Amino acid sequence: MEQDLQTRLDAQDERLEDIYVSIEKMRKYFLWTLIVTVATIVLPLIALAVVLPWFIKTISSAYGM
């Protein structure tokens, strides 16, 4: 009985280690997904907020408005 219990605990330990490795891979995947999302959406929006007023000023001065 004691040996059976130890065997089951060892098997659960191995499965928990596999789950931990899998979760760490998913965590890294989600982190890089967040970084790519910020780089492709948020940074261009910030750049647009900086460039748009300059562009409007340049266009309006070219047409004498």
Biopython code that builds the backbone (N, CA, C, O; Angstrom):
import numpy as np
from Bio.PDB.StructureBuilder import StructureBuilder

atoms = [
    (1, "MET", "N", (0.829, -1.194, 0.000)),
    (1, "MET", "CA", (0.000, 0.000, 0.000)),
    (1, "MET", "C", (0.867, 1.247, 0.000)),
    (1, "MET", "O", (0.596, 2.197, -0.735)),
    (2, "GLU", "N", (1.894, 1.248, 0.812)),
    (2, "GLU", "CA", (2.780, 2.415, 0.901)),
    (2, "GLU", "C", (3.529, 2.630, -0.408)),
    (2, "GLU", "O", (3.692, 3.768, -0.850)),
    (3, "GLN", "N", (3.987, 1.544, -1.031)),
    (3, "GLN", "CA", (4.716, 1.636, -2.305)),
    (3, "GLN", "C", (3.792, 2.162, -3.407)),
    (3, "GLN", "O", (4.216, 2.967, -4.237)),
    (4, "ASP", "N", (2.540, 1.715, -3.420)),
    (4, "ASP", "CA", (1.570, 2.172, -4.415)),
    (4, "ASP", "C", (1.316, 3.672, -4.272)),
    (4, "ASP", "O", (1.245, 4.403, -5.261)),
    (5, "LEU", "N", (1.184, 4.108, -3.038)),
    (5, "LEU", "CA", (0.962, 5.529, -2.779)),
    (5, "LEU", "C", (2.157, 6.358, -3.241)),
    (5, "LEU", "O", (1.983, 7.424, -3.832)),
    (6, "GLN", "N", (3.347, 5.882, -2.978)),
    (6, "GLN", "CA", (4.559, 6.600, -3.398)),
    (6, "GLN", "C", (4.662, 6.647, -4.928)),
    (6, "GLN", "O", (5.079, 7.658, -5.493)),
    (7, "THR", "N", (4.289, 5.576, -5.581)),
    (7, "THR", "CA", (4.311, 5.525, -7.041)),
    (7, "THR", "C", (3.336, 6.545, -7.625)),
    (7, "THR", "O", (3.657, 7.243, -8.587)),
    (8, "ARG", "N", (2.164, 6.622, -7.043)),
    (8, "ARG", "CA", (1.160, 7.584, -7.514)),
    (8, "ARG", "C", (1.616, 9.017, -7.267)),
    (8, "ARG", "O", (1.405, 9.890, -8.108)),
    (9, "LEU", "N", (2.230, 9.257, -6.134)),
    (9, "LEU", "CA", (2.745, 10.595, -5.847)),
    (9, "LEU", "C", (3.859, 10.987, -6.811)),
    (9, "LEU", "O", (3.933, 12.138, -7.242)),
    (10, "ASP", "N", (4.710, 10.049, -7.143)),
    (10, "ASP", "CA", (5.779, 10.315, -8.111)),
    (10, "ASP", "C", (5.199, 10.629, -9.491)),
    (10, "ASP", "O", (5.677, 11.525, -10.187)),
    (11, "ALA", "N", (4.167, 9.882, -9.875)),
    (11, "ALA", "CA", (3.525, 10.120, -11.171)),
    (11, "ALA", "C", (2.874, 11.498, -11.200)),
    (11, "ALA", "O", (2.946, 12.199, -12.209)),
    (12, "GLN", "N", (2.246, 11.883, -10.109)),
    (12, "GLN", "CA", (1.636, 13.209, -10.029)),
    (12, "GLN", "C", (2.702, 14.296, -10.066)),
    (12, "GLN", "O", (2.500, 15.352, -10.664)),
    (13, "ASP", "N", (3.816, 14.037, -9.435)),
    (13, "ASP", "CA", (4.924, 14.991, -9.445)),
    (13, "ASP", "C", (5.429, 15.227, -10.864)),
    (13, "ASP", "O", (5.697, 16.364, -11.251)),
    (14, "GLU", "N", (5.557, 14.158, -11.632)),
    (14, "GLU", "CA", (5.999, 14.278, -13.021)),
    (14, "GLU", "C", (4.990, 15.061, -13.851)),
    (14, "GLU", "O", (5.366, 15.909, -14.661)),
    (15, "ARG", "N", (3.722, 14.777, -13.647)),
    (15, "ARG", "CA", (2.678, 15.488, -14.393)),
    (15, "ARG", "C", (2.658, 16.964, -14.019)),
    (15, "ARG", "O", (2.483, 17.820, -14.885)),
    (16, "LEU", "N", (2.835, 17.265, -12.746)),
    (16, "LEU", "CA", (2.869, 18.664, -12.327)),
    (16, "LEU", "C", (4.054, 19.406, -12.951)),
    (16, "LEU", "O", (3.935, 20.571, -13.333)),
    (17, "GLU", "N", (5.176, 18.733, -13.049)),
    (17, "GLU", "CA", (6.348, 19.343, -13.686)),
    (17, "GLU", "C", (6.076, 19.610, -15.166)),
    (17, "GLU", "O", (6.457, 20.657, -15.687)),
    (18, "ASP", "N", (5.420, 18.670, -15.842)),
    (18, "ASP", "CA", (5.066, 18.871, -17.246)),
    (18, "ASP", "C", (4.096, 20.046, -17.400)),
    (18, "ASP", "O", (4.228, 20.842, -18.330)),
    (19, "ILE", "N", (3.137, 20.155, -16.502)),
    (19, "ILE", "CA", (2.180, 21.252, -16.539)),
    (19, "ILE", "C", (2.909, 22.577, -16.310)),
    (19, "ILE", "O", (2.615, 23.567, -16.981)),
    (20, "TYR", "N", (3.837, 22.604, -15.389)),
    (20, "TYR", "CA", (4.595, 23.829, -15.108)),
    (20, "TYR", "C", (5.380, 24.278, -16.334)),
    (20, "TYR", "O", (5.401, 25.466, -16.656)),
    (21, "VAL", "N", (6.019, 23.346, -17.015)),
    (21, "VAL", "CA", (6.789, 23.685, -18.215)),
    (21, "VAL", "C", (5.851, 24.235, -19.291)),
    (21, "VAL", "O", (6.173, 25.217, -19.960)),
    (22, "SER", "N", (4.711, 23.609, -19.449)),
    (22, "SER", "CA", (3.744, 24.053, -20.445)),
    (22, "SER", "C", (3.216, 25.454, -20.125)),
    (22, "SER", "O", (3.078, 26.285, -21.023)),
    (23, "ILE", "N", (2.926, 25.712, -18.874)),
    (23, "ILE", "CA", (2.420, 27.012, -18.458)),
    (23, "ILE", "C", (3.476, 28.092, -18.657)),
    (23, "ILE", "O", (3.143, 29.208, -19.054)),
    (24, "GLU", "N", (4.718, 27.790, -18.394)),
    (24, "GLU", "CA", (5.791, 28.765, -18.612)),
    (24, "GLU", "C", (5.925, 29.102, -20.092)),
    (24, "GLU", "O", (6.163, 30.259, -20.438)),
    (25, "LYS", "N", (5.778, 28.121, -20.965)),
    (25, "LYS", "CA", (5.819, 28.384, -22.401)),
    (25, "LYS", "C", (4.653, 29.288, -22.806)),
    (25, "LYS", "O", (4.829, 30.214, -23.598)),
    (26, "MET", "N", (3.467, 29.018, -22.265)),
    (26, "MET", "CA", (2.306, 29.849, -22.578)),
    (26, "MET", "C", (2.484, 31.264, -22.053)),
    (26, "MET", "O", (2.097, 32.226, -22.716)),
    (27, "ARG", "N", (3.066, 31.399, -20.869)),
    (27, "ARG", "CA", (3.290, 32.720, -20.299)),
    (27, "ARG", "C", (4.220, 33.533, -21.184)),
    (27, "ARG", "O", (3.975, 34.717, -21.415)),
    (28, "LYS", "N", (5.282, 32.914, -21.683)),
    (28, "LYS", "CA", (6.210, 33.601, -22.578)),
    (28, "LYS", "C", (5.521, 33.957, -23.896)),
    (28, "LYS", "O", (5.756, 35.034, -24.444)),
    (29, "TYR", "N", (4.679, 33.071, -24.404)),
    (29, "TYR", "CA", (3.949, 33.332, -25.631)),
    (29, "TYR", "C", (3.038, 34.546, -25.457)),
    (29, "TYR", "O", (3.000, 35.424, -26.319)),
    (30, "PHE", "N", (2.306, 34.597, -24.343)),
    (30, "PHE", "CA", (1.417, 35.723, -24.094)),
    (30, "PHE", "C", (2.202, 37.018, -23.892)),
    (30, "PHE", "O", (1.747, 38.081, -24.316)),
    (31, "LEU", "N", (3.347, 36.951, -23.265)),
    (31, "LEU", "CA", (4.182, 38.133, -23.084)),
    (31, "LEU", "C", (4.623, 38.686, -24.430)),
    (31, "LEU", "O", (4.532, 39.892, -24.661)),
    (32, "TRP", "N", (5.097, 37.830, -25.315)),
    (32, "TRP", "CA", (5.534, 38.298, -26.627)),
    (32, "TRP", "C", (4.366, 38.765, -27.474)),
    (32, "TRP", "O", (4.520, 39.674, -28.290)),
    (33, "THR", "N", (3.196, 38.157, -27.294)),
    (33, "THR", "CA", (2.003, 38.639, -27.987)),
    (33, "THR", "C", (1.666, 40.051, -27.536)),
    (33, "THR", "O", (1.310, 40.894, -28.359)),
    (34, "LEU", "N", (1.771, 40.318, -26.250)),
    (34, "LEU", "CA", (1.523, 41.658, -25.727)),
    (34, "LEU", "C", (2.536, 42.648, -26.273)),
    (34, "LEU", "O", (2.165, 43.754, -26.667)),
    (35, "ILE", "N", (3.794, 42.276, -26.304)),
    (35, "ILE", "CA", (4.841, 43.172, -26.808)),
    (35, "ILE", "C", (4.598, 43.493, -28.279)),
    (35, "ILE", "O", (4.708, 44.652, -28.680)),
    (36, "VAL", "N", (4.271, 42.496, -29.084)),
    (36, "VAL", "CA", (4.018, 42.726, -30.506)),
    (36, "VAL", "C", (2.777, 43.587, -30.701)),
    (36, "VAL", "O", (2.754, 44.452, -31.577)),
    (37, "THR", "N", (1.750, 43.360, -29.897)),
    (37, "THR", "CA", (0.534, 44.168, -29.988)),
    (37, "THR", "C", (0.830, 45.622, -29.674)),
    (37, "THR", "O", (0.371, 46.517, -30.384)),
    (38, "VAL", "N", (1.585, 45.863, -28.627)),
    (38, "VAL", "CA", (1.939, 47.239, -28.274)),
    (38, "VAL", "C", (2.764, 47.865, -29.391)),
    (38, "VAL", "O", (2.551, 49.024, -29.746)),
    (39, "ALA", "N", (3.691, 47.116, -29.936)),
    (39, "ALA", "CA", (4.560, 47.660, -30.981)),
    (39, "ALA", "C", (3.787, 47.968, -32.259)),
    (39, "ALA", "O", (4.129, 48.918, -32.962)),
    (40, "THR", "N", (2.767, 47.197, -32.573)),
    (40, "THR", "CA", (2.057, 47.399, -33.829)),
    (40, "THR", "C", (0.827, 48.286, -33.717)),
    (40, "THR", "O", (0.352, 48.784, -34.737)),
    (41, "ILE", "N", (0.300, 48.501, -32.537)),
    (41, "ILE", "CA", (-0.914, 49.313, -32.388)),
    (41, "ILE", "C", (-0.659, 50.575, -31.577)),
    (41, "ILE", "O", (-0.963, 51.672, -32.043)),
    (42, "VAL", "N", (-0.121, 50.448, -30.404)),
    (42, "VAL", "CA", (0.002, 51.590, -29.499)),
    (42, "VAL", "C", (1.083, 52.561, -29.963)),
    (42, "VAL", "O", (0.854, 53.770, -29.971)),
    (43, "LEU", "N", (2.239, 52.065, -30.343)),
    (43, "LEU", "CA", (3.315, 52.961, -30.778)),
    (43, "LEU", "C", (2.946, 53.777, -32.016)),
    (43, "LEU", "O", (3.244, 54.970, -32.047)),
    (44, "PRO", "N", (2.312, 53.195, -33.038)),
    (44, "PRO", "CA", (1.877, 54.029, -34.155)),
    (44, "PRO", "C", (0.836, 55.082, -33.756)),
    (44, "PRO", "O", (0.828, 56.177, -34.318)),
    (45, "LEU", "N", (-0.025, 54.772, -32.813)),
    (45, "LEU", "CA", (-0.998, 55.765, -32.354)),
    (45, "LEU", "C", (-0.303, 56.933, -31.664)),
    (45, "LEU", "O", (-0.683, 58.088, -31.858)),
    (46, "ILE", "N", (0.698, 56.640, -30.873)),
    (46, "ILE", "CA", (1.463, 57.700, -30.215)),
    (46, "ILE", "C", (2.199, 58.527, -31.262)),
    (46, "ILE", "O", (2.223, 59.755, -31.177)),
    (47, "ALA", "N", (2.793, 57.872, -32.236)),
    (47, "ALA", "CA", (3.492, 58.592, -33.298)),
    (47, "ALA", "C", (2.516, 59.458, -34.087)),
    (47, "ALA", "O", (2.858, 60.580, -34.460)),
    (48, "LEU", "N", (1.324, 58.967, -34.345)),
    (48, "LEU", "CA", (0.314, 59.738, -35.051)),
    (48, "LEU", "C", (-0.090, 60.978, -34.257)),
    (48, "LEU", "O", (-0.287, 62.049, -34.831)),
    (49, "ALA", "N", (-0.210, 60.834, -32.953)),
    (49, "ALA", "CA", (-0.565, 61.972, -32.110)),
    (49, "ALA", "C", (0.525, 63.038, -32.128)),
    (49, "ALA", "O", (0.233, 64.219, -31.940)),
    (50, "VAL", "N", (1.753, 62.648, -32.346)),
    (50, "VAL", "CA", (2.859, 63.607, -32.401)),
    (50, "VAL", "C", (2.985, 64.211, -33.796)),
    (50, "VAL", "O", (3.223, 65.412, -33.923)),
    (51, "VAL", "N", (2.832, 63.411, -34.835)),
    (51, "VAL", "CA", (3.059, 63.865, -36.206)),
    (51, "VAL", "C", (1.867, 64.624, -36.772)),
    (51, "VAL", "O", (2.062, 65.565, -37.541)),
    (52, "LEU", "N", (0.659, 64.255, -36.425)),
    (52, "LEU", "CA", (-0.532, 64.863, -36.999)),
    (52, "LEU", "C", (-0.602, 66.373, -36.787)),
    (52, "LEU", "O", (-0.874, 67.084, -37.755)),
    (53, "PRO", "N", (-0.378, 66.909, -35.592)),
    (53, "PRO", "CA", (-0.409, 68.373, -35.449)),
    (53, "PRO", "C", (0.649, 69.073, -36.314)),
    (53, "PRO", "O", (0.376, 70.123, -36.896)),
    (54, "TRP", "N", (1.832, 68.506, -36.398)),
    (54, "TRP", "CA", (2.875, 69.088, -37.243)),
    (54, "TRP", "C", (2.445, 69.061, -38.710)),
    (54, "TRP", "O", (2.652, 70.034, -39.435)),
    (55, "PHE", "N", (1.854, 67.961, -39.145)),
    (55, "PHE", "CA", (1.412, 67.822, -40.524)),
    (55, "PHE", "C", (0.303, 68.828, -40.839)),
    (55, "PHE", "O", (0.323, 69.455, -41.898)),
    (56, "ILE", "N", (-0.654, 68.989, -39.940)),
    (56, "ILE", "CA", (-1.748, 69.944, -40.139)),
    (56, "ILE", "C", (-1.201, 71.367, -40.205)),
    (56, "ILE", "O", (-1.647, 72.160, -41.034)),
    (57, "LYS", "N", (-0.257, 71.695, -39.358)),
    (57, "LYS", "CA", (0.358, 73.020, -39.363)),
    (57, "LYS", "C", (1.081, 73.268, -40.687)),
    (57, "LYS", "O", (0.981, 74.356, -41.253)),
    (58, "THR", "N", (1.797, 72.282, -41.175)),
    (58, "THR", "CA", (2.528, 72.420, -42.434)),
    (58, "THR", "C", (1.568, 72.604, -43.607)),
    (58, "THR", "O", (1.785, 73.470, -44.454)),
    (59, "ILE", "N", (0.524, 71.809, -43.663)),
    (59, "ILE", "CA", (-0.444, 71.909, -44.740)),
    (59, "ILE", "C", (-1.179, 73.248, -44.695)),
    (59, "ILE", "O", (-1.371, 73.890, -45.727)),
    (60, "SER", "N", (-1.587, 73.664, -43.500)),
    (60, "SER", "CA", (-2.343, 74.935, -43.402)),
    (60, "SER", "C", (-1.447, 76.129, -43.756)),
    (60, "SER", "O", (-1.932, 77.100, -44.336)),
    (61, "SER", "N", (-0.167, 76.079, -43.423)),
    (61, "SER", "CA", (0.713, 77.179, -43.796)),
    (61, "SER", "C", (1.010, 77.174, -45.292)),
    (61, "SER", "O", (1.256, 78.231, -45.872)),
    (62, "ALA", "N", (0.990, 76.013, -45.919)),
    (62, "ALA", "CA", (1.217, 75.938, -47.364)),
    (62, "ALA", "C", (0.060, 76.538, -48.150)),
    (62, "ALA", "O", (0.269, 77.117, -49.216)),
    (63, "TYR", "N", (-1.133, 76.408, -47.643)),
    (63, "TYR", "CA", (-2.307, 76.937, -48.316)),
    (63, "TYR", "C", (-2.714, 78.313, -47.770)),
    (63, "TYR", "O", (-3.700, 78.888, -48.230)),
    (64, "GLY", "N", (-1.980, 78.837, -46.812)),
    (64, "GLY", "CA", (-2.217, 80.163, -46.276)),
    (64, "GLY", "C", (-3.472, 80.263, -45.434)),
    (64, "GLY", "O", (-4.142, 81.296, -45.441)),
    (65, "MET", "N", (-3.794, 79.227, -44.725)),
    (65, "MET", "CA", (-5.000, 79.251, -43.894)),
    (65, "MET", "C", (-4.732, 79.775, -42.526)),
    (65, "MET", "O", (-5.647, 79.857, -41.707)),
]
sb = StructureBuilder()
sb.init_structure("model")
sb.init_model(0)
sb.init_chain("A")
sb.init_seg("    ")
for serial, (resi, resn, name, xyz) in enumerate(atoms, 1):
    if name == "N":
        sb.init_residue(resn, " ", resi, " ")
    sb.init_atom(name, np.array(xyz, "f"), 0.0, 1.0, " ", f" {name:<3s}", serial, name[0])
structure = sb.get_structure()
